[in-house]
Amino acid sequence: MSALRKVKLLISCTLLLLGLAAAIYGMELNSNKIQLTDQITLTSHHPIYLQFYYLGVAMSCLLCGALILMSVKE
C-alpha cells in the first residue's frame, strides 16, 4: 500500500468521523432539557441557525470524505 493511499484513507476516515460527530451534535443542540421538578425545567436555547450550521458542516465533511474514499484505487 503506497503512502499516498494511506494518507487518503486517513483523511477520508477522519472527515467521515468528523461529519458524523457534527451531525450528532447538530441534532442534539436544541434537545438539551433537564427536568428538575414538575415545575422547573432547564432548557438550553441556542439559535436555530447553529443547528443548520452543524448539519451543513456534517454534510460537507461526509461528502468530501466519501469522495476521497471513492478516489482511492485498489
Buried (B, 14 or more C-beta within 10 A) or exposed (E): EEEEEEEBBEBBEEBBEBBBBBBEBBEEBBEEEEEEEEEEEEEEEEEEEEBEBBBEBBBBBBEBBBEBBEEBEE
